[in-house]
Amino acid sequence: MLIVFLKILVIFLMVGIGFISNKAHVLNGESNKHLVNLMLIITNPALILSSMSNRTPNPKLVNVSITVVIGSIVFFLIVSA
């Protein structure tokens, strides 16, 4: 439970730093847009992958993950048709 709390705390700290820098007019609107994209596209997925790579995979979790991926692919194929 503590590990999950610390991971979420890191995300909230990143958001808080961005909020404070925006209110203090440290960054202009264009810089803000690039930082948000950096956080959403690169930093958060990297944080998720690093938290998942620190432990051994559970076979049940692997099966559920495969099911979710296959279900998502089938869903997107049906919706896009």
VOMARTOR-865221 format. One line per 8 residues: number of its first residue (from 0); their letters; for each residue y, x, z of C-alpha. Coordinates in steps of 0.02 Angstrom, whole numbers. Example, Ala and Ser with C-alpha at 12.3 -4.5 7.8 and 13.67 -1.06 7.14 Angstrom:
2
0 = as = -225:615:390 ~ -53:684:357
//
This chain:
81
0 = mlivflki = 0:0:0 ~ 118:143:39 ~ 88:220:-132 ~ 137:58:-220 ~ 293:44:-111 ~ 345:222:-153 ~ 321:194:-340 ~ 426:35:-335
8 = lviflmvg = 556:124:-228 ~ 577:256:-364 ~ 612:119:-492 ~ 739:35:-380 ~ 824:202:-347 ~ 842:230:-535 ~ 916:56:-556 ~ 1032:84:-407
16 = igfisnka = 1097:249:-475 ~ 1132:166:-642 ~ 1220:21:-558 ~ 1330:134:-452 ~ 1374:246:-599 ~ 1420:93:-702 ~ 1532:22:-565 ~ 1616:192:-541
24 = hvlngesn = 1647:202:-730 ~ 1557:369:-739 ~ 1470:314:-899 ~ 1540:216:-1044 ~ 1449:70:-1126 ~ 1362:175:-1258 ~ 1293:297:-1128 ~ 1235:152:-1024
32 = khlvnlml = 1137:81:-1171 ~ 1050:248:-1202 ~ 1005:271:-1019 ~ 931:96:-1008 ~ 827:130:-1163 ~ 771:297:-1090 ~ 717:214:-929 ~ 628:67:-1010
40 = iitnpali = 544:158:-1155 ~ 502:327:-1080 ~ 523:338:-891 ~ 437:179:-832 ~ 281:197:-942 ~ 269:380:-888 ~ 280:326:-707 ~ 142:199:-732
48 = lssmsnrt = 30:324:-822 ~ 57:458:-690 ~ 14:337:-550 ~ -145:284:-640 ~ -200:461:-682 ~ -204:518:-500 ~ -364:427:-458 ~ -537:405:-530
56 = pnpklvnv = -559:252:-641 ~ -656:106:-571 ~ -786:41:-697 ~ -737:-139:-661 ~ -554:-97:-692 ~ -599:-13:-857 ~ -695:-169:-913 ~ -552:-284:-867
64 = sitvvigs = -427:-170:-956 ~ -532:-170:-1115 ~ -544:-359:-1107 ~ -355:-376:-1088 ~ -322:-258:-1234 ~ -445:-347:-1348 ~ -377:-517:-1296 ~ -199:-459:-1331
72 = ivfflivs = -246:-395:-1503 ~ -333:-559:-1546 ~ -184:-658:-1480 ~ -59:-560:-1585 ~ -169:-576:-1739 ~ -178:-764:-1717 ~ 7:-785:-1682 ~ 62:-675:-1827
80 = a = -50:-765:-1953
//
